[in-house]
């Protein structure tokens, strides 16, 4: 193997570095700096590992807390919604009796003192309409609430229902409350 290397050295032409530099020198604007391709060759990094000790906090006596018993006074959200729907049903029945069975949708749901209560009224009224107790009719491009009339079996009432999405924003509520007052 050593003989072969000697043969390659003898047959390979000698490289004239100054001639090569002269020919490729015009391709560079400045002399390239010396950089390492993969970093320095000497990798003698030593890492010092410190052991972390957990902080010891003084133990203070913690009072024992017993779980709170859930009573009937703390209703689940579903039960609160059901109660509010029943209350709204009673109010709507009274209002419809006073107004010959027809009341303006916006006059009924808008609370001029509270935007949040207005949204809740729309939400709770939707359950009463879904259940078929009331229906919304349109007269002169305004929605009105009236009692749902039973025309036959429940299947006919279900197919007669239509759905709509009601959108109310704070600016729309402000316009509605000023016209309702």
C-alpha positions in Angstrom: 0.0 0.0 0.0 2.9 2.3 0.7 4.2 1.7 -2.8 1.0 2.8 -4.4 1.1 6.1 -2.6 4.6 6.8 -3.8 3.5 6.1 -7.3 0.5 8.6 -7.0 2.8 11.2 -5.7 5.2 10.7 -8.5 2.6 10.8 -11.3 0.5 13.6 -9.9 1.5 17.0 -11.3 2.7 19.5 -8.7 0.2 22.2 -7.9 1.4 25.8 -8.5 -0.4 27.7 -5.8 0.7 31.1 -6.9 -0.6 30.5 -10.5 -3.9 29.1 -9.1 -4.2 32.2 -6.9 -3.6 34.5 -9.8 -6.3 32.9 -11.9 -9.1 32.7 -9.4 -8.2 35.9 -7.5 -10.4 38.0 -9.8 -13.4 36.0 -8.7 -13.2 37.3 -5.1 -13.6 40.9 -4.0 -11.7 40.3 -0.8 -9.7 37.6 0.8 -12.0 35.0 2.3 -11.7 34.7 6.1 -10.7 31.5 7.8 -13.7 29.8 9.3 -14.3 26.3 10.7 -16.9 24.3 9.0 -18.0 22.4 12.0 -16.6 24.5 14.8 -13.3 24.1 16.5 -11.6 20.8 16.3 -10.6 20.8 19.9 -13.7 19.9 21.9 -12.6 20.0 25.5 -15.7 21.3 27.1 -16.3 20.4 30.6 -19.6 20.9 32.2 -20.1 21.5 35.9 -23.2 19.9 37.1 -24.8 21.4 40.2 -27.3 19.4 42.1 -30.4 21.3 42.8 -31.8 21.0 46.2 -35.5 21.3 46.7 -36.4 24.3 48.9 -37.7 23.2 52.2 -40.6 25.4 53.3 -41.6 25.4 56.9 -44.8 23.4 57.3 -47.6 25.5 58.7 -50.7 23.7 60.0 -53.4 23.8 57.4 -57.0 23.9 58.7 -59.0 20.9 57.6 -61.9 21.9 55.3 -64.8 19.7 54.8 -66.7 19.6 51.5 -69.8 21.7 51.4 -73.1 19.8 51.2 -75.1 20.7 48.2 -78.6 21.7 49.2 -81.7 22.6 47.4 -80.9 26.3 47.6 -78.0 25.7 45.1 -79.7 24.8 41.9 -77.9 23.4 38.9 -77.8 25.7 35.9 -80.4 23.5 34.0 -82.8 23.9 36.9 -82.3 27.6 37.1 -83.0 27.9 33.3 -86.1 25.8 33.8 -87.3 28.0 36.6 -86.7 31.1 34.6 -88.6 29.7 31.5 -91.6 28.9 33.8 -91.5 32.4 35.2 -91.3 33.9 31.8 -94.2 31.8 30.7 -96.4 33.2 33.5 -95.4 36.7 32.7 -96.1 36.2 29.0 -99.5 34.7 29.7 -100.5 37.8 31.8 -99.2 40.2 29.1 -101.0 38.3 26.4 -104.3 38.5 28.4 -103.8 42.2 28.8 -103.1 42.8 25.1 -105.8 40.7 23.5 -103.5 37.7 22.8 -100.9 39.6 20.8 -97.7 41.4 22.0 -94.7 42.8 20.2 -91.7 40.6 20.4 -89.2 43.4 20.9 -91.4 45.2 23.5 -91.6 42.0 25.4 -88.0 40.8 25.4 -86.2 44.2 25.7 -85.3 45.2 29.2 -84.4 49.0 28.9 -82.2 48.7 32.0 -80.1 45.7 31.1 -78.7 44.4 27.8 -77.8 41.1 29.6 -81.4 40.6 30.8 -82.6 41.2 27.2 -80.4 38.5 25.9 -81.6 36.1 28.6 -85.2 37.0 27.8 -84.6 36.1 24.1 -82.9 32.8 25.2 -85.7 31.8 27.6 -88.5 32.7 25.2 -86.9 30.5 22.6 -87.6 27.5 24.8 -91.3 28.4 25.0 -91.5 28.8 21.3 -89.6 25.5 20.7 -92.1 23.7 23.0 -94.9 25.0 20.9 -96.6 27.1 23.6 -96.2 30.3 21.7 -95.5 31.3 18.1 -94.0 34.3 16.4 -96.0 35.8 13.5 -94.8 38.6 11.3 -97.1 41.6 10.7 -95.9 44.8 8.9 -92.3 43.4 9.0 -92.4 43.2 12.8 -92.4 40.1 14.9 -95.3 39.5 17.3 -95.9 36.8 19.9 -99.2 35.0 20.3 -100.5 31.7 21.8 -99.9 28.7 19.6 -103.3 27.4 18.4 -103.7 23.7 18.3 -105.0 22.8 14.8 -104.8 19.0 15.1 -102.4 16.4 16.2 -98.9 17.2 17.5 -97.3 16.0 14.2 -99.0 18.8 12.3 -97.7 21.4 14.8 -94.1 20.1 14.6 -94.1 20.3 10.8 -95.6 23.8 10.9 -92.6 25.2 13.0 -90.0 27.3 11.4 -86.7 28.4 13.0 -84.8 31.7 12.8 -81.7 33.1 14.4 -82.2 36.3 16.4 -79.2 38.6 16.5 -79.0 41.5 19.0 -76.0 43.8 19.5 -75.4 46.5 22.0 -76.1 49.3 19.5 -79.3 47.5 18.3 -80.4 47.1 21.9 -79.8 50.9 22.5 -82.0 51.7 19.6 -84.7 49.2 20.7 -84.8 50.4 24.3 -85.2 54.1 23.2 -88.1 53.2 20.9 -89.7 50.9 23.5 -89.8 53.5 26.2 
